[in-house]
Amino acid sequence: MTENNALPPKTCTIDRMITVAEDVQKVLSGEKTATRRNGRYADPGEIMTLEGRQFVVEKVYSQSLGELTDDDARREGFNSLEDYKQSILSMHPGMPWLPQMRVWVHEFRPAE
């Protein structure tokens, strides 16, 4: 895939991409199909394994917090953007929610 050439090097490994137990369960149940991280944890096409089930990363791209929508929050496994924001801020005490702050979006689906 040529699009990988445009991405900077990964800053972490795919096995660290989703580690919170509640998030793992959301992925396994199909509620969560994307995750946002400060760094890049996977390449498109890479396989993530959670509790013996495999998920293939389909897209990896940069997004600012100000661009997030309720649909993005639902793909993260939340009912609304506000629910997602409160969850993130509770996990990272003291972190400001800055609209211009950029994160890496990793979209995935169950592997066939």
C-alpha positions in Angstrom: 0.0 0.0 0.0 1.4 3.3 -1.0 -0.4 5.4 1.6 1.9 4.0 4.4 4.7 6.0 2.8 3.0 9.2 3.8 2.7 8.2 7.4 5.5 9.0 10.0 7.1 6.1 11.8 5.0 4.4 14.5 5.5 5.7 18.0 4.3 2.5 19.7 3.3 -1.1 18.9 -0.2 -2.3 18.0 -0.4 -4.5 21.1 -0.5 -1.3 23.2 -3.2 0.3 21.1 -6.2 -0.9 23.2 -5.4 -1.9 26.7 -8.2 -0.6 28.9 -10.4 -3.6 29.8 -13.7 -1.7 29.1 -12.4 -0.7 25.7 -11.4 -4.2 24.8 -14.9 -5.4 25.6 -16.4 -2.6 23.4 -14.2 -3.8 20.5 -15.2 -7.5 21.1 -18.9 -6.6 21.2 -18.6 -4.4 18.0 -19.4 -1.1 19.8 -15.9 0.3 19.2 -14.4 0.4 15.7 -11.9 3.2 16.1 -9.4 4.4 18.7 -7.6 7.7 19.0 -4.1 7.9 20.4 -1.4 10.6 20.8 0.9 8.5 18.7 0.7 6.2 15.8 0.3 2.6 17.0 -0.5 0.7 13.7 -0.1 0.6 10.0 -3.1 0.0 7.7 -3.4 -3.7 7.2 -1.8 -4.6 10.5 -3.6 -7.1 12.7 -4.6 -6.4 16.3 -5.4 -9.5 18.5 -7.7 -9.0 21.5 -8.6 -12.1 23.6 -7.7 -14.4 20.7 -9.8 -12.5 18.2 -8.2 -10.6 15.3 -9.0 -7.2 14.0 -7.5 -5.6 10.9 -6.6 -1.9 10.9 -8.2 -0.3 7.9 -7.3 3.4 8.1 -4.8 5.5 10.1 -5.0 9.2 9.8 -4.4 12.4 11.8 -7.4 14.5 13.2 -7.7 17.5 15.5 -9.9 17.2 18.6 -11.9 20.1 17.2 -12.9 18.0 14.2 -14.5 15.2 16.2 -18.2 14.5 15.7 -20.8 12.5 17.6 -20.3 9.8 14.9 -16.6 9.7 15.7 -17.5 9.3 19.4 -19.9 6.4 18.5 -17.2 4.6 16.6 -15.1 5.0 19.8 -17.9 3.3 21.7 -19.6 6.3 23.3 -23.1 7.8 23.0 -21.9 11.3 22.2 -18.8 13.5 21.8 -19.4 14.9 25.3 -19.3 11.4 26.8 -16.1 10.6 24.9 -14.5 13.8 26.0 -15.4 13.3 29.7 -14.0 9.7 29.5 -10.7 10.9 28.0 -10.3 13.8 30.5 -11.0 11.4 33.4 -8.2 9.1 32.2 -5.8 11.9 31.7 -6.2 14.3 34.8 -5.0 17.8 34.0 -5.0 17.3 30.3 -6.7 20.2 28.5 -9.1 19.5 25.6 -7.6 21.7 22.9 -9.5 21.8 19.6 -6.3 22.2 17.7 -4.6 19.2 19.4 -4.0 16.5 16.9 -4.5 12.7 17.5 -4.0 9.6 15.4 -7.2 7.8 14.4 -7.0 4.0 14.0 -10.1 2.5 12.4 -10.4 -1.3 12.4 -12.8 -4.2 11.8 -13.0 -7.9 12.6 -10.6 -9.9 10.4 -12.3 -12.3 8.1 
